[in-house]
Amino acid sequence: MRRLLLLALAGCAHAGAPPSPPGFARSKERAAEVCLPPGVKAYLGALRCAGGALAQTKRIGSVGSRVTPSDQNDPRILLQMDPERPLQPGEPDLHIVDAFEVRCPHATYTVFIDMYHCPSLPQPPPDGLRR
Protein backbone atom coordinates (compact mmCIF):
# COMPACT_ATOMS: atom_id res chain seq x y z
CA MET A 1 0.00 0.00 0.00
CA ARG A 2 2.82 2.39 0.91
CA ARG A 3 4.55 1.76 -2.45
CA LEU A 4 1.34 2.47 -4.31
CA LEU A 5 0.94 5.77 -2.47
CA LEU A 6 4.53 6.81 -3.25
CA LEU A 7 4.09 5.87 -6.89
CA ALA A 8 0.89 7.91 -7.10
CA LEU A 9 2.57 10.93 -5.52
CA ALA A 10 5.53 10.70 -7.89
CA GLY A 11 3.17 10.52 -10.86
CA CYS A 12 1.27 13.58 -9.68
CA ALA A 13 4.47 15.57 -9.19
CA HIS A 14 5.62 14.73 -12.72
CA ALA A 15 2.21 15.46 -14.23
CA GLY A 16 2.27 18.97 -12.77
CA ALA A 17 5.41 20.02 -14.65
CA PRO A 18 4.69 23.10 -16.76
CA PRO A 19 4.79 22.61 -20.52
CA SER A 20 7.55 24.16 -22.58
CA PRO A 21 6.73 27.47 -24.25
CA PRO A 22 5.59 26.82 -27.83
CA GLY A 23 8.55 26.86 -30.20
CA PHE A 24 11.13 26.96 -27.42
CA ALA A 25 14.62 25.98 -28.72
CA ARG A 26 13.17 25.22 -32.16
CA SER A 27 14.63 28.30 -33.88
CA LYS A 28 17.78 30.33 -33.42
CA GLU A 29 15.71 33.27 -32.21
CA ARG A 30 14.15 31.10 -29.45
CA ALA A 31 17.32 29.15 -28.62
CA ALA A 32 17.85 27.53 -25.23
CA GLU A 33 20.32 29.55 -23.17
CA VAL A 34 23.07 27.61 -21.42
CA CYS A 35 26.59 28.27 -20.15
CA LEU A 36 29.44 27.05 -22.36
CA PRO A 37 29.99 23.49 -23.68
CA PRO A 38 29.36 21.84 -20.28
CA GLY A 39 25.94 23.52 -20.23
CA VAL A 40 25.20 22.27 -23.74
CA LYS A 41 26.20 18.75 -22.74
CA ALA A 42 24.06 18.84 -19.59
CA TYR A 43 21.04 20.27 -21.42
CA LEU A 44 21.17 17.78 -24.27
CA GLY A 45 21.99 14.90 -21.92
CA ALA A 46 18.84 15.56 -19.91
CA LEU A 47 16.50 15.42 -22.91
CA ARG A 48 14.20 12.44 -23.20
CA CYS A 49 11.89 11.40 -25.98
CA ALA A 50 8.13 11.48 -25.45
CA GLY A 51 8.14 7.82 -24.42
CA GLY A 52 11.01 8.33 -21.96
CA ALA A 53 13.85 6.99 -24.13
CA LEU A 54 17.16 8.83 -24.05
CA ALA A 55 17.39 11.18 -27.03
CA GLN A 56 20.37 10.71 -29.35
CA THR A 57 22.06 14.01 -30.19
CA LYS A 58 24.50 15.21 -32.82
CA ARG A 59 25.83 18.70 -33.44
CA ILE A 60 24.83 20.07 -36.84
CA GLY A 61 26.88 23.27 -36.57
CA SER A 62 26.68 26.99 -36.05
CA VAL A 63 23.70 28.76 -37.60
CA GLY A 64 24.84 32.35 -37.14
CA SER A 65 23.87 35.11 -34.76
CA ARG A 66 20.66 34.84 -32.80
CA VAL A 67 19.66 38.26 -34.13
CA THR A 68 21.10 39.41 -37.45
CA PRO A 69 23.22 42.50 -36.77
CA SER A 70 22.47 45.56 -38.87
CA ASP A 71 26.24 46.08 -39.21
CA GLN A 72 28.31 42.94 -39.85
CA ASN A 73 31.29 44.74 -38.24
CA ASP A 74 29.41 45.58 -35.02
CA PRO A 75 32.06 45.25 -32.26
CA ARG A 76 29.44 43.80 -29.91
CA ILE A 77 29.54 40.56 -31.90
CA LEU A 78 33.00 39.77 -30.52
CA LEU A 79 32.34 41.33 -27.12
CA GLN A 80 29.33 39.08 -26.62
CA MET A 81 31.46 35.98 -27.10
CA ASP A 82 32.72 36.60 -23.57
CA PRO A 83 30.38 34.44 -21.47
CA GLU A 84 31.12 36.49 -18.37
CA ARG A 85 29.80 39.65 -20.02
CA PRO A 86 26.02 39.77 -19.60
CA LEU A 87 23.90 41.47 -22.21
CA GLN A 88 23.18 45.08 -21.37
CA PRO A 89 19.54 46.24 -21.13
CA GLY A 90 18.18 46.78 -24.63
CA GLU A 91 21.27 45.27 -26.27
CA PRO A 92 20.48 42.85 -29.12
CA ASP A 93 21.55 39.24 -28.52
CA LEU A 94 24.23 38.71 -31.17
CA HIS A 95 25.49 35.41 -29.74
CA ILE A 96 26.31 32.61 -32.15
CA VAL A 97 23.76 29.81 -31.96
CA ASP A 98 24.45 26.13 -32.62
CA ALA A 99 21.98 23.61 -34.03
CA PHE A 100 21.75 20.01 -32.86
CA GLU A 101 19.90 17.03 -34.26
CA VAL A 102 17.92 15.27 -31.55
CA ARG A 103 16.79 11.83 -32.65
CA CYS A 104 14.00 9.85 -31.01
CA PRO A 105 12.48 6.53 -32.08
CA HIS A 106 9.52 8.22 -33.81
CA ALA A 107 10.77 11.74 -34.59
CA THR A 108 13.86 13.81 -35.24
CA TYR A 109 14.09 17.40 -34.04
CA THR A 110 16.44 20.30 -34.63
CA VAL A 111 17.25 22.06 -31.36
CA PHE A 112 18.98 25.43 -31.15
CA ILE A 113 21.28 26.38 -28.28
CA ASP A 114 23.00 29.64 -27.34
CA MET A 115 25.89 28.76 -25.03
CA TYR A 116 26.97 32.27 -24.13
CA HIS A 117 24.57 32.90 -21.23
CA CYS A 118 26.52 32.57 -18.00
CA PRO A 119 25.27 31.91 -15.49
CA SER A 120 22.22 30.41 -17.12
CA LEU A 121 18.79 29.80 -15.69
CA PRO A 122 17.21 26.32 -15.91
CA GLN A 123 15.82 25.79 -19.40
CA PRO A 124 12.73 23.77 -20.30
CA PRO A 125 12.90 21.04 -22.93
CA PRO A 126 11.85 21.86 -26.49
CA ASP A 127 8.39 20.95 -27.79
CA GLY A 128 8.02 17.21 -28.25
CA LEU A 129 10.77 16.35 -25.76
CA ARG A 130 10.91 16.09 -22.00
CA ARG A 131 13.37 15.67 -19.16
Beta strands, then each sheet from edge to edge (+ up, - down):
strand 1: 32-33
strand 2: 56-65
strand 3: 96-103
strand 4: 108-114
sheet 1: 1+ 4+ 3- 2+
end
